[in-house]
Amino acid sequence: MAVWDTLATSRRPALLGSGLGLGIALTLGYGLFGYHVLQVGIWLLSILLVGLYVAQFPPAQPPWDPTRLRWRQELLHLGLLALVFAPIYLYDLANIPFQINTDEIVITSMARRASAVRYPDIFGLMPEYFYFPRFMFSLFGGLTRLMGGVTLVNVRTVHATFGVVTILVAYGFFRSFWNPRLALAAAALLGSNHALLGISRMAMRENLIVLVECAALALILKGVREKNPLLLYLGGGAAGFSLYGYLPGRVVILLGLLFGGLYLLLGREDLQGENKQANPFWTLAKLTVPAALGFFLVAAPILVATATAPPVSAEYARQQFLFFPEGRALQQMWVNAATPAEAVWRNIRNGLSMFNDPSQHDRGYIYPNYGHAFVDPLTGVLIWLGLGSGLYRLLKGRSQPHDWLCLGSFLFLYLLFSLAITKAPNYTRLLVILPFVAYLTLEGIQALAALLGRWGSRARGWLPAAAMAGAVLLIGGWNLAIFGDFVHKGWTQGNDVGATGRYVAARQGDPDHRFYLAASTAYPYFSWGEPPYWQSWIQFFAGPEQEVQVFSPEALPTQDLQPPFTLFLNEGVWDQQGAALQRRFPQGQLHRIPAERGLWAFEVGDP
């Protein structure tokens, strides 16, 4: 029974009134007077009270029969996923990957800053970092402080752990519509993706959007199918929670709305149930009431923070969409195009070919695994086979609501990231498409397995199952090899930020040791950036009392260099001024910094 139908007959309207009253009071108080730590308790209490109210209404269809649910099998599958993927995601995070991208430094620094205050405003935005939501940085900072400190390795550990949890939650998403074996295979396919693995092993925060997405869509899908108000309320709350994370995660709201539209279009009989005179639109509208309650109770504080932010807060968002002039200008600069029109066309071409063209590496340059597409070649074929199979069933009227959700979401995200979003393909943003990539991949495998099953009655029992298991293992191994290429490149070619950072961190024990960088745009040391950025990157790895200075190579002959120190410079600067430096500091030692190009560290100890 829908909440709307039983509102007047409820025996506990005080729960609803109290919860909504607290939520409204919190929203008004936060908007008018700002943040107070007690608001967190009020926020959680309002969500709980309304949840208790919604929970008293039984679903129209029982969610499951506890006597038929094989808990041991479910726990075994979850344990197997954790046993397989935890070592892959968590092993030697300090050194794998060797590469350190500058976003890792920024995110770790923001987590350190957000958690430095005793009671951070978890509902607010961070003006110092593109007005991103503060919650995730406070969460990562708080967790890493429990681990001993907000360090890059600890942030990598937290993010990788969330990567493993994401795989387990993805199992729940697939389990909401598939049997345990198919759900296990799909979760393994999702967790095997080399982009998810590579990014999860970095000090980032992006895999949380996949976790929230899988949780929200699983609850919404089950809630709509079973007419379950509590599941819909929880699903709406999970969708609202997406506003507190990485910005692309907010797409789950659009996916929920898209699913509602497809359900109204394709599932009219299911919405009517036994009452064929019922209006499907009105039935669906009533089902959205608990989801809307959950969404707005969870999201209201950050919606207030976003609405009251200064206009400059929208600049970053406008740069991410091609239909804004700022977005087209950014894309033109990003791909070095002659005109905005050329930049847009190249973005569309790159996005549409991201699954099959090995030249389409991460254009966000967080995980630039050159020579590989977003998925492995086999998955790149199975995706389209699965899409064709799913659309064929849809046209024949043999599809189910989960097919509408996954097919519609994949096509929507595929076109959105290709036609409307800049920097295509940007792998950190594309992580939200992985649940639907795994769905289509498994659909493609099942289509091939069905063909194999027709080869003879003797083979029908084992050949399709063996083919599916073999395909999953092959895809998993292939993706490990692709990630291995990225790791091998870091070990053999080095990385400017990673190598320099480890060099500096190894000398944190001497507070008197100074670090100098002689670099400019004409003689760069790092692959991108400006002097203030370069100084902050080195300072991140240095001790709190150690001095870091950046100056142009032209000023090096007259610069007062006080031992003990390390001077970082590129090969060109050393060729020009190395002899003079050795005459000036005969006790100095030259060390090569392993990077993609010639970088050197000239170290002088105590006199």
C-alpha positions in Angstrom: 0.0 0.0 0.0 1.4 3.4 -0.9 2.1 5.9 1.8 -0.2 8.5 0.1 -3.2 6.1 0.3 -2.8 5.5 4.1 -1.7 8.9 5.3 -5.1 9.7 6.8 -5.6 6.3 8.5 -2.1 6.0 10.0 -1.9 5.3 13.7 1.4 7.1 14.0 1.1 10.4 12.2 3.3 12.0 14.9 6.3 10.2 13.5 5.8 11.8 10.1 5.0 15.2 11.5 7.9 15.2 13.9 10.4 14.0 11.2 9.2 16.5 8.6 9.1 19.3 11.2 12.7 18.6 12.3 13.8 18.4 8.7 12.2 21.8 7.8 13.5 23.4 11.0 17.0 22.1 10.2 16.8 23.4 6.6 15.7 26.9 7.7 18.1 27.1 10.6 21.1 26.1 8.4 20.1 28.6 5.7 19.5 31.5 8.1 22.1 30.9 10.9 24.7 28.6 9.4 26.1 25.3 10.7 26.1 23.9 14.2 27.3 20.4 15.1 23.9 19.6 16.8 22.3 19.9 13.3 23.9 16.6 12.4 21.9 14.9 15.1 18.7 16.7 14.1 19.3 15.7 10.5 19.7 12.0 11.3 16.8 12.0 13.7 14.5 13.5 11.1 15.5 10.8 8.6 15.0 8.1 11.2 11.5 9.3 12.3 10.1 9.5 8.8 11.8 6.2 8.0 10.0 4.6 11.0 6.7 6.1 9.7 7.2 4.7 6.2 8.3 1.3 7.6 4.8 0.6 9.1 3.3 0.2 5.6 3.8 -3.3 4.2 4.7 -3.7 0.6 2.1 -4.8 -1.9 4.3 -7.8 -2.7 6.5 -9.6 -0.2 10.1 -8.6 -0.8 11.3 -12.1 -0.3 10.5 -15.4 1.4 13.1 -15.7 4.3 12.7 -19.5 4.2 13.8 -19.6 0.6 16.7 -17.2 0.8 20.0 -19.0 1.0 21.9 -16.8 3.4 24.9 -19.1 3.5 25.2 -18.9 -0.3 24.9 -15.1 -0.3 27.5 -14.7 2.4 29.8 -17.2 0.6 29.6 -15.1 -2.6 30.3 -11.9 -0.7 33.2 -13.5 1.1 34.6 -14.9 -2.2 34.4 -11.4 -3.8 36.2 -9.9 -0.8 38.8 -12.6 -0.7 39.6 -12.2 -4.4 39.5 -8.4 -4.7 40.8 -7.2 -1.4 44.4 -8.2 -2.1 44.2 -6.9 -5.7 42.9 -3.5 -4.5 44.9 -3.1 -1.3 48.4 -4.7 -1.8 51.4 -2.3 -1.5 49.4 0.9 -2.1 52.5 3.0 -1.2 54.3 1.9 -4.3 51.6 0.6 -6.7 51.1 2.6 -8.8 54.4 4.4 -8.7 52.8 7.3 -10.4 51.3 10.0 -8.2 49.0 12.5 -10.0 48.6 16.0 -8.6 44.9 15.4 -7.8 46.0 13.0 -5.2 48.0 15.7 -3.5 45.1 18.1 -3.7 42.5 15.7 -2.4 44.7 14.6 0.5 45.4 18.2 1.3 41.7 19.0 1.2 40.9 16.0 3.4 43.5 17.2 5.9 42.1 20.7 5.9 38.4 19.7 6.1 39.1 17.4 9.1 41.5 19.8 10.9 38.6 21.6 12.6 36.8 19.8 15.4 33.3 20.1 14.0 33.5 20.6 10.2 30.4 21.8 8.3 29.6 18.5 6.6 26.7 20.1 4.7 28.7 22.9 3.2 31.0 23.5 0.2 34.7 24.1 -0.1 35.3 27.5 -1.7 39.1 26.7 -1.9 38.4 23.7 -4.1 35.8 24.6 -6.8 33.0 24.7 -4.2 33.0 20.9 -4.0 30.9 19.3 -1.2 32.9 19.2 2.0 31.4 15.9 3.3 33.6 13.4 1.4 36.8 15.3 2.4 35.7 15.4 6.0 34.9 11.6 5.8 38.3 10.7 4.3 40.1 13.0 6.6 38.4 11.6 9.7 39.0 8.0 8.7 42.7 8.6 7.9 43.2 10.4 11.2 42.0 7.3 12.9 44.7 5.4 10.9 47.4 7.7 12.2 47.3 10.8 10.0 46.0 12.2 6.7 48.8 11.0 4.5 48.7 10.0 0.8 49.1 6.3 1.6 46.3 6.4 4.1 44.0 8.1 1.7 44.9 5.5 -0.9 44.0 2.8 1.6 40.6 4.3 2.4 39.8 4.8 -1.2 40.9 1.3 -2.2 38.8 -0.1 0.7 35.8 1.7 -0.6 36.6 0.1 -3.9 36.2 -3.4 -2.4 33.0 -2.3 -0.6 31.7 -1.0 -4.0 32.1 -4.5 -5.5 30.1 -6.0 -2.6 27.4 -3.4 -3.0 27.3 -4.0 -6.7 26.6 -7.7 -6.0 23.5 -6.5 -4.1 22.5 -4.4 -7.1 22.8 -7.3 -9.5 21.2 -9.6 -7.0 18.1 -7.5 -6.9 17.2 -8.9 -10.3 19.5 -11.8 -11.1 20.2 -15.2 -9.5 23.2 -15.5 -7.2 25.6 -16.9 -9.8 24.8 -14.2 -12.4 25.1 -11.5 -9.7 28.5 -12.9 -8.6 29.7 -12.9 -12.2 28.5 -9.3 -12.8 30.1 -8.0 -9.6 33.3 -9.7 -10.6 33.2 -8.1 -14.0 32.6 -4.7 -12.5 35.4 -5.1 -10.0 37.8 -6.3 -12.7 37.6 -3.2 -14.8 41.1 -1.8 -15.0 40.0 1.8 -14.7 38.1 1.2 -11.5 41.1 -0.8 -10.1 43.7 1.8 -11.1 41.7 4.8 -9.8 40.7 3.0 -6.6 44.4 2.5 -5.8 45.0 6.3 -5.9 44.3 8.9 -3.2 41.0 9.9 -4.9 37.3 9.7 -3.9 35.6 8.7 -7.2 34.6 5.1 -6.6 32.2 6.2 -3.9 29.8 7.4 -6.6 29.5 3.9 -7.9 28.8 2.6 -4.4 26.0 5.1 -3.8 24.7 4.6 -7.4 24.4 0.8 -7.0 22.8 1.1 -3.6 20.2 3.8 -4.7 19.2 2.0 -7.9 18.9 -1.4 -6.3 16.6 0.0 -3.6 14.5 2.0 -6.1 14.2 -1.0 -8.5 13.1 -3.4 -5.8 10.9 -0.7 -4.2 9.0 -0.1 -7.5 8.6 -3.8 -8.3 7.4 -4.7 -4.9 5.5 -1.4 -4.2 7.6 -1.2 -1.0 7.5 2.3 0.5 10.5 1.6 2.8 12.8 0.5 0.0 11.7 3.5 -2.0 12.3 5.9 0.9 15.8 4.4 1.4 16.5 4.6 -2.3 15.5 8.2 -2.5 17.7 8.9 0.5 20.7 7.2 -1.2 20.1 9.3 -4.3 20.0 12.4 -2.1 23.3 11.3 -0.5 24.9 11.4 -4.0 24.8 15.3 -3.7 27.5 15.1 -1.0 30.1 13.3 -3.1 31.9 13.6 -6.4 29.8 15.8 -8.7 29.2 13.2 -11.5 27.6 10.9 -9.0 24.6 13.2 -9.1 23.6 11.6 -12.3 21.9 8.8 -10.2 19.1 11.3 -9.7 18.6 11.6 -13.5 18.8 7.8 -13.8 16.1 7.4 -11.2 13.8 9.8 -13.1 14.7 8.1 -16.4 13.7 4.7 -14.9 10.4 6.2 -13.7 9.7 7.4 -17.2 10.6 4.1 -18.8 8.5 2.2 -16.2 5.5 4.4 -17.0 6.0 3.8 -20.8 6.8 0.0 -20.7 5.4 -1.2 -17.4 1.8 0.0 -17.4 0.4 -3.4 -16.8 2.7 -4.0 -13.9 1.7 -0.6 -12.4 -2.0 -1.4 -12.7 -1.6 -4.8 -11.0 -4.9 -6.6 -10.6 -6.9 -3.4 -10.9 -6.9 -2.8 -14.6 -8.9 0.4 -14.2 -6.1 2.0 -12.2 -4.3 5.0 -13.7 -0.6 4.0 -14.2 0.6 7.6 -14.0 -1.2 8.1 -10.6 0.1 4.8 -9.3 3.7 5.8 -10.2 3.2 9.2 -8.7 2.1 7.7 -5.4 5.2 5.5 -5.4 7.4 8.5 -5.8 6.2 10.0 -2.5 8.4 8.0 -0.2 11.4 8.3 -2.5 10.9 12.1 -2.6 10.7 12.2 1.2 13.9 10.3 1.5 15.7 12.4 -1.1 14.7 15.8 0.2 15.3 15.0 3.9 18.9 13.8 3.1 19.7 16.4 0.5 18.0 19.5 1.9 21.1 20.9 3.8 23.4 20.7 0.8 20.7 22.1 -1.5 20.6 25.1 0.8 24.4 25.4 0.8 24.4 25.2 -3.0 21.6 27.7 -3.4 23.3 30.3 -1.1 26.8 29.9 -2.6 28.1 32.9 -4.6 27.7 33.0 -8.4 31.4 32.1 -8.9 30.6 28.6 -7.5 28.9 27.8 -10.9 31.9 28.5 -13.0 33.5 25.1 -12.6 30.2 23.3 -13.4 29.7 25.5 -16.5 33.2 24.4 -17.8 32.2 20.8 -17.8 29.3 21.1 -20.3 29.8 21.7 -24.0 26.5 23.7 -24.3 28.1 26.5 -22.3 30.7 28.8 -23.8 33.0 28.2 -20.9 32.8 24.4 -21.6 33.6 24.9 -25.3 36.5 27.2 -24.5 37.9 24.6 -22.0 37.6 21.8 -24.5 39.3 23.8 -27.2 42.2 24.4 -24.9 42.2 20.8 -23.6 42.6 19.2 -27.1 44.5 22.2 -28.6 41.8 22.6 -31.3 41.8 25.5 -33.8 38.2 26.3 -33.3 35.5 25.5 -30.7 33.6 23.6 -33.3 36.6 21.3 -33.9 37.0 20.8 -30.2 33.3 19.8 -29.8 33.6 17.3 -32.7 36.8 15.8 -31.3 35.1 15.4 -27.9 32.1 13.6 -29.5 34.4 11.3 -31.6 36.5 10.5 -28.6 33.5 9.8 -26.4 31.7 7.6 -28.9 34.8 5.4 -29.5 35.8 5.1 -25.9 35.0 1.4 -25.6 36.7 0.2 -28.7 39.5 2.6 -29.7 42.7 1.9 -27.8 43.9 5.4 -28.4 41.1 6.7 -26.2 43.0 6.9 -22.9 41.8 8.9 -19.9 41.5 12.5 -21.1 41.3 13.6 -17.5 44.9 12.4 -17.1 44.3 10.8 -13.7 44.8 7.3 -15.0 46.5 7.8 -18.5 47.0 4.2 -19.4 48.1 4.9 -23.0 47.3 2.2 -25.6 44.1 1.0 -23.9 40.5 1.9 -24.1 38.1 2.2 -21.1 37.4 -1.5 -21.3 39.4 -4.5 -22.6 38.9 -5.5 -26.2 36.7 -8.5 -25.4 34.4 -6.4 -23.2 34.3 -3.8 -26.0 32.7 -6.4 -28.3 30.4 -8.0 -25.7 28.9 -4.7 -24.7 27.4 -4.2 -28.1 26.3 -7.8 -28.4 24.6 -7.5 -25.0 23.0 -4.2 -26.1 21.7 -5.8 -29.2 20.3 -8.7 -27.3 18.6 -6.5 -24.7 17.0 -4.2 -27.3 15.8 -7.3 -29.2 14.1 -8.6 -26.1 12.7 -5.1 -25.5 11.1 -5.0 -29.0 9.7 -8.5 -28.6 8.1 -7.5 -25.3 10.2 -10.0 -23.3 12.1 -7.5 -21.2 11.9 -6.8 -17.5 12.1 -3.6 -15.4 15.8 -4.2 -14.7 16.4 -4.3 -18.4 14.7 -1.0 -18.9 16.9 0.5 -16.1 20.2 -0.9 -17.4 19.6 -0.4 -21.1 18.2 3.1 -20.6 20.9 4.2 -18.2 23.8 2.9 -20.4 22.5 4.7 -23.5 21.8 7.9 -21.6 25.2 8.0 -19.9 27.0 6.9 -23.1 25.5 9.8 -25.1 25.7 12.3 -22.2 29.5 11.7 -21.7 30.1 11.9 -25.5 27.8 14.7 -26.6 27.4 17.0 -23.6 30.4 16.6 -21.2 33.9 17.9 -21.8 37.2 16.0 -21.7 35.7 12.8 -23.1 36.5 10.1 -22.2 37.2 11.1 -18.6 37.6 7.9 -16.7 36.8 9.2 -13.2 33.5 10.4 -14.5 32.8 7.3 -16.5 33.0 5.0 -13.4 29.2 5.6 -13.0 28.6 3.7 -16.3 30.4 0.5 -15.0 27.3 -1.2 -13.5 25.6 -1.1 -16.9 28.7 -2.1 -18.7 28.9 -5.2 -16.5 25.2 -5.9 -17.2 25.7 -5.6 -21.0 28.9 -7.7 -20.9 27.1 -10.5 -19.0 24.2 -10.2 -21.4 26.6 -10.6 -24.3 28.2 -13.7 -22.6 24.8 -15.2 -22.0 23.8 -14.7 -25.6 26.9 -16.5 -26.8 26.4 -19.2 -24.1 22.9 -19.8 -25.4 24.2 -20.3 -28.9 26.8 -22.8 -27.6 24.0 -24.6 -25.7 22.3 -25.4 -29.0 25.2 -27.5 -30.2 23.9 -30.6 -28.7 22.1 -32.0 -25.7 25.2 -33.4 -24.2 26.9 -30.0 -24.1 23.9 -28.1 -22.8 24.6 -28.9 -19.2 28.1 -27.8 -18.9 29.3 -25.9 -22.0 27.3 -22.6 -21.4 28.3 -22.5 -17.7 31.9 -23.2 -18.6 31.9 -20.6 -21.3 30.5 -18.0 -18.9 33.1 -18.8 -16.2 35.9 -18.8 -18.8 34.8 -15.4 -20.2 34.7 -13.8 -16.8 38.1 -15.2 -15.9 39.5 -14.1 -19.2 38.2 -10.6 -18.8 39.5 -10.4 -15.3 42.9 -11.5 -16.3 43.0 -9.2 -19.3 42.1 -6.2 -17.2 44.8 -7.1 -14.7 47.3 -7.2 -17.5 46.1 -3.8 -18.7 46.6 -2.3 -15.3 49.9 -4.1 -15.2 51.0 -2.0 -18.2 50.3 1.1 -16.2 52.2 -0.2 -13.2 55.1 -1.3 -15.4 55.4 2.1 -17.1 55.7 3.7 -13.7 58.4 1.3 -12.6 60.4 1.6 -15.8 59.9 5.1 -17.0 59.2 6.8 -13.6 57.0 9.8 -12.9 58.0 13.4 -12.1 55.6 13.9 -9.2 55.9 10.4 -7.8 59.7 10.2 -7.9 60.2 13.7 -6.6 57.7 13.2 -3.8 59.3 10.0 -2.6 62.8 11.6 -2.8 61.6 14.5 -0.6 59.6 12.3 1.8 62.8 10.2 2.4 64.5 13.4 3.8 61.7 14.5 6.1 63.8 13.5 9.2 66.1 16.5 8.8 64.1 19.7 9.6 67.1 21.8 8.4 67.2 20.2 4.9 65.9 22.7 2.3 64.5 22.0 -1.1 65.0 24.3 -4.1 63.5 24.0 -7.6 65.0 25.9 -10.5 62.3 25.8 -13.2 60.2 28.0 -15.4 57.8 27.6 -18.4 60.9 27.6 -20.7 62.7 25.0 -18.5 59.9 23.0 -16.9 60.6 20.4 -14.3 57.0 19.1 -13.9 54.9 18.2 -16.9 52.4 21.0 -16.2 51.5 23.7 -13.8 53.0 27.0 -12.5 55.6 27.9 -9.8 53.0 28.2 -7.0 51.7 24.7 -7.9 55.2 23.3 -8.0 56.1 24.7 -4.6 52.9 23.3 -3.0 53.5 19.8 -4.6 57.0 19.6 -3.1 55.9 21.1 0.2 53.2 18.4 0.5 55.9 15.7 0.8 58.3 17.8 2.9 58.3 18.1 6.7 56.4 21.0 8.3 59.6 22.8 9.2 61.4 22.2 5.9 61.8 25.1 3.5 60.8 24.9 -0.2 61.6 27.6 -2.7 61.0 27.9 -6.4 62.9 30.3 -8.7 63.7 30.6 -12.4 66.9 29.0 -13.7 68.2 32.5 -14.6 68.3 33.4 -10.9 70.3 30.2 -10.0 73.8 31.7 -10.2 73.0 34.4 -7.6 70.6 32.4 -5.5 71.6 31.9 -1.8 71.6 28.1 -1.5 72.1 27.1 2.2 73.3 23.6 2.9 72.0 21.1 3.6 69.7 21.2 0.5 68.5 19.5 -2.6 68.2 21.4 -5.9 65.8 20.0 -8.4 66.3 20.9 -12.1 65.8 19.5 -15.5 68.4 18.2 -17.8 68.7 21.4 -19.9 69.3 23.6 -16.8 72.0 21.1 -15.6 73.7 21.1 -18.9 74.0 24.9 -18.8 74.8 25.4 -15.1 75.9 22.1 -13.7 79.6 22.8 -14.0 79.2 26.1 -12.1 77.2 24.3 -9.4 79.9 21.7 -8.9 82.6 24.3 -8.6 80.4 26.2 -6.1 79.6 23.0 -4.1 82.3 20.5 -4.8 80.9 18.1 -2.2 77.5 18.0 -4.0 76.1 14.7 -5.4 74.0 14.4 -8.5 71.0 12.0 -8.4 68.7 11.1 -11.3 65.0 11.5 -10.6 63.2 8.6 -12.5 60.7 10.3 -14.8 59.6 10.4 -18.4 62.3 12.9 -19.2 65.6 14.0 -17.8 65.3 15.3 -14.2 68.0 15.7 -11.7 68.5 16.3 -8.0 71.7 18.0 -6.8 72.1 17.3 -3.1 74.6 19.1 -0.8 75.0 17.9 2.8 76.1 19.8 5.9 79.4 21.6 5.4 
